[in-house]
Amino acid sequence: MNDLILQLQDPNTQWVLFGTVLLGIASGVVGSFALLRKQSLIGDAMAHAALPGVCIAFLLYGTKSLFWFTVGAAISGFISTWLIHLIVNKSRIKEDSAIGLVLSVFFGLGIVLLTYIQNESTGNKSGLDDFIFGQAASLVRSDVMLISSISGILLIATMLFFKEFKLITFDKGFAKGLGIPVKWFDNLLILMIVLAVVIGLQAVGVVLMAAMLITPAIAARYWTDSLSLMIIIAGGIGAISGGLGTLISTTTAGLPTGPLIIVAATSIFLFSLVFAPKRGLLQAFIKHMKLRKRTAIEQFLLSLYDLTEKSRFGADFILEDVLNRRKIAPTLRKYVVKEVTNKGYATIENNQIVLTETGLAVAYDLTLEQRLYETYLMHELEFQGAVNNKEFHVDLLTEQEQEHLFKLMKLHERVPLLAPHSPRLKEKKVYI
């Protein structure tokens, strides 16, 4: 802990930490739009295509300058994006193939130029190889100021044009109908993605920059359905990843900052993937188990009602026969029997089971709903648009459609019977 405090007092560490946090915020915010617009691979192509721009900028300027490297990388990234769109629009090659083609060609050209520079007398002094995997420790005050300026511009542009970006991301046709210059905002968003990529090259590198752009946005997507909240969460995850990766690198000898930032972001993504309250795997598993248990109980009650109905009520049945009538997972059988008895739906004695008055009413409702649905499926064309495709329920039908459905069910002799002595008989008289 003392070592960490001492390191944080170092001005160079402070600049690096400040720069990586700002980079994480900008990457998370801009990456959210790239993710939702399905342009994740384009960000990867821009990152790899930036390397020849950096090398050419060094050859022209003659010395290392992050500003001119940023200019060169931005121009190279724009050219790669233009070539991708040109190939897709003017040929039969699909976008993913075009991205792979442009990415490999530009990155190969960058490696050739990098090798040429390093073979020159001043090549070893350039430090251009840091742009492949990143070297955040080499950031100085002027570099951080440049990253801060561009990050600030990206954040301000996002706030100013948030509504327009939201519209062109989800509904371009509607945006055009409102008179919004969609093409201009498309190009602006691509420019912002390019700038977010190029300012992170020195810290993270061309190989990992696409992950820095997309991973915080993917992690944020698991926590919310709101775009504005997603952008805030993605920026926060990017900031935490940048700061955490920098701190670990600072206190551990020999570990590079850029890859650690990506590892931190990926760790947050994995946590979101598992524990997010709505979309997390754990929540999905819990919902699945609840659905399995509920379905198993319903299947058991349906089976018990079928047998009770055939016997004209009053009889009891062997528990194993009821369990085998419909498919119930062996692991859930004990749970189903326990729940049915605990809720007072049935009584069991000497392995014989019989429905209670409460259980009879519940089983009747389930049976009625199931048979109504079966009848509806047989006459679905007569009820077009009346029922939600995702879930059937009688209440979703109009009164006339309900009456028609009950008549059809009676015609098919599918109306469930209710015990004459049950108080539910008067309530369900309309069905019989």
N, C-alpha and C positions, 0 to 999 in steps of 0.2 A: 504493500500500500504506500509506503514511504517512497519507494522507487517511482511509483506512478505520479505522486504529487510532485516529486522533483522533476520528472519528465515534463509534466504539464506547465512547469514554470519556465521551461525552455521556449524562447520565442519561435524557433523553427517548428517545434511540435505544435504550438498554438496555431501557427499559420496553416500547417498541414491539416490539423483537426478542423479548423474553420473552413478550409477549402473543400474537404471531403464531405462535411455536413451540408454545405451549400450545394455541392454537386449532387448529393443524394436527394435533396429536396427538389431541385430542378428536374432530375431524372425521373423521380416518382410522378411529378405533376404532368410532365410532357408525355411520359411513358403510358399514362392512363389513356390518353387519346390514341396513342399508337396501338395499344392493345385493343381498344374497342373498335377501332377502324380496321383491325386485322392487318396491321402494318408492322408486326413484330419482326418479320424477316427482313423487311426493308431497312429497319434500324440496324440489323446485323450487317447488311450489305453496305450501308453508309459507313459503319465503323471500319470494316475491312478496306473499303474503297478510299478511306481517308489517308492511308499510309503513303501512297504515291504522292498525294498533295503535300504532305509534310516533307517528304524527301525533295520534291521539286522546289518548295519554298526555301529549304536549306541551301540548295544549289544556287538559287537566285540571290538570296540575301547574304549567304556566306558565313553565317553564324547562327547559334541557337537563339530563337526568339519565339516564345509561346504565342505572341500576337500574330506574327506572320505564319507560324505553323497552323494557327486556327483559321486564318484566311485561306491558306492553301488546302487544308483539310475540308473546309466548307465548300470551296469551289469543286474539289474532287468529289465530295459527297453529292453535290447537286448534279454533276455530270453523270454519276452512276445512277442516280434516281431518274434522270431524263432518259438515259439509255434503257433502263428497265421498262419504262412506260412506252418508249419507242418500239422496243422488241415485242412487247405484248400487243400493241395496237397495230403494228405493221406486219406481223407474222402470225403463224399458228402456234407459236411457242407460248405455253402458259406462264403465269406470273412466277410460280415457284421455280420453274426451270430457268426463267430469265434472271431471277435473283441469284441463283446458284452460278450461272454463267458469268454475270457481271462481277459478282463477289470474288470468284476464283481468279478471273483475269486481272482485276485491279489489285488484289492482294499479291498475286504473282509479280506484277509490275513493281509494286512497292518493295518486295523482297529483293528484286534485281537492282533497283535504285539504291536501296539500303546497303547492299553488298558493294556496289560501286563506290558509294560515299566512304564506307569503312576502309576500302582499299586505298583511298587517297591519303595524303599526308595528314590532313586535318580530320580525317574520318573518325578516329578514335576519340577525339575531343567533343564530338557532336552529341553523343549520348542518345542518338536517334533510336537505338535498339530498345530503349525504355518504352517507346510507344507501342511495342508489340504486346508486352505483358503489364506495362504500367510501372511507374516508380514514383509513388506519391511523396516519398521522402525527399525527392529532388525539387519539390515545389518551393518557390521563394515568394517573397512578399508581392512582387509584381505579378507573378503567375496567379496568386490567390486573388489579387485585386481584379484581374481580368476575368477569372471564373466568377467572382462575386458580381461584377457588372453584368455579365451575360446572364447569369442566373436571375438577377433582379429584373432584367428586361423580359426574360421568359415568364416570370411570375406575374409581372405587371400586364403583359400581353394576354396571359390566360385570364386574369381578372376582368380586363376590359372587354374581351371578345368571348367571354364564357358562353353566353347565349347562342352566339353564332356558331361557335365550335360544337356546341351540344346539338344544334339543329343539323349541321352538315354531317355529324357523326352518325346520327340515328335516322334522319329522314331528309335526304338531299332534295327529293322532289318537292316536299313541302317548303323547304328553304328557298328553292327557286321560285315557287309560287308567291312567296312573300317579298320577292325582289332582292334577296340577299345575293351578293356576288360570290357564288359558291366556288368558282374556280380560283378567285383571288384568295379566299380563306383557305382553300385546299393548299395552295402554294405557301401561304403564311405558316400553316401548320407543319408542312414539310420542312420549311426553313427552321422552325423552332426545334423540330426533331434533329435536324442536322447540327444546329448549334449545341443542343444538349449532348449530342454524341461527341463532337469535337472538343468540348471543354473537359470531357472526362478521359480523353485519350492518354494524357500523361499520368493521371492518377490510376486508372484501371487498365488501360491498354485496349488495342483494337480487338483482341480476341474475346475479352470479357465485357466490353462496353454494352453489348446488346443485352446481356444479363442484368446489368445495372439499370438499364432503361425499362425492362419489362418485369423483372422479378418483384419489385415493390408494388407495381400495379396489379399483378396477379394476386399477390397476398392480400392487398386491400379489397379486391373484388369479392373475396370470401366473406367479408365482414359487413357489407352493405349493398343495398340496391340503388342508393342515391348517388348520382354522378358527382355532385359537389362534395359529398362526404367521402366518396371514394378517392377523390383527388387529394383531400386533406390527409386522409389516412395513408395514401401512397407516399405523399411528401414526408410524413412523419416516419414511416418505415424506412424510406431512403436516408433520412437524416440519422436515424438510429443505426442503420447499417454502416453508413460512412464513419460515424463517430466510434462505434464499437470496433470496427475493423482497424481503424487508426490506433486506438488505445491498445488493442491486443498486439499489434505490430510494434508499437512503441516499447512495450514492456517485455517483449519476447525477442530475443536476438535471432536474426536470420530469417524471420518470416516476413514475406512481402505484404505491403499494405493492400494493394489492389485485389489480389485473390482473397484475402481475409475479409474485405468488404463484401465481396460476392458470397462468400461462405456465410457471413452474418445475415445477409439478405435472404439467402436460401434457407437458413435455419428458421427465420421468421415466417417464410412461406410455408415450410413444413409444419410449423406450429399452427398456422392458420388453416392449412389443409386438414389437419386432424381436429382442432378444437374450436373452429369458428362456430358460432351458435346456430346459424341457419344452414350453411352449406358444408360444414365440416364433416369429415368421415365419421367421427364419433357420434355426432348428432344424427347423421343418416343411419348409422347402425342402430341407435336407440329407437328411432322411428320405425325402422324395419322390424325390430324385435317386438315393439308394441303392436304393430300391424299383424305380425304373425300370431301373437298371443290372442289378439282380438278376433282374428279370423278363425283360429282354432276353436275358441269358445263358441262362436257363431255356428261353425260347422257341426259341433257337438250338439248344440241345441236344435239345429235343423234336423239332424238325424234322430234325435230323441222325439221331436214332434212328429216326424214322419211315422215312426213306429206307434206313437200314441194315437195318432189319427187313424191308422189302419185298424187298431184294436178297438176303436170307438171309445177310447178313454177308460181310465180306471185300472189299466194293467201296469205291471212293472216289468222291467226288462233286464237281461244280463248285461252288466256294464261293458264287457268285452265286445258284445255284439254291437252296441251303440258306437263304441270307439272305432270299430272296423267298418262301419257303414259308409263313412266318408273318410277321405285321406287326412289324417292328423299325424304330424311328426311324432315319432316315438319319444323324443326328448320333451315334448310339450304335453304328453298325456296326463302325467301326474298333476301338472300345473292346471290343466283344464278341469279335471275332476275336483281338485281342491277349490278352485275359484267358483265353480258352479254350485258347490255345496255351501261355501262360505257366504255367497250372495243370496242364498235361500232359493235358488232356482230349482233345485232337485234334492231329494233325500236318498241316501244309499244305506242299505241294510243287507248283510249277507251277500254282498256283491250284486244285489238287485237295486236298480235305480228307477225312480219315478219322478215326474215333474210335479212341482208344487203349483199352487194357484198363481203365484207370482211368476214362476218359471214358464207356466203355460201361456200367460199373457205375453211375456217377452218373446218366447219361441213363436207364438202366433204372429206377432208383428214382423219378425224376421222372415218367416215363411211367406207371409203375404207380400212383403217387399220383394222377395226373390221371385215369386211366381208372377207378380206384376211385371217385373223386369223381363222375365222370360217371354211373357205375352207381348210385351212391347217390342222385343227383338223380332218376334215373328211377324209383327205388323208395323215395322219401323217406318215404312214409307207413309203411313197414315198420320204420323206425328212429326213430320219434318220440321226442324227448327224449334220444337217445343221443349226439348230436353238437352241439358248440358252434355256435351260429348264426353266430358271427363268423369261425370258422376250422375247416376240416375237417382231420382227421387220423385215420388208421386206429387209432392207439393210443387214441383217445377212445371207441372201440367196445369192447364186451365180446368175449370170445373167441368166443362163439356167434354174435354179430352179425358178427364178422370173417369167420368161416367161411361164413356165409350170403351175405355180400357178395361173397366170392371165387367162390362157386358161381354167383351171378347174373352176375358178370363173365364167367365161363367160358361160361355159357349164351348170352351176347351175343357170344361170340367176341372179347372185348376183352382177353384175357390177353396181356401183352407177352412176346415171346420173348427169350431170352438166348443169346448165342453158346455153343455146346456146349463149347468149350474154355475158357470163362471160369471162374475159381474161384468166382465169385458164384453159379454154377448150384446148387451144393449148399445155399447159404444161402437161396436163393429158391425151393427146390424145392416148398415148400408152396403157392406161388402158381400153380404150373404143374401 
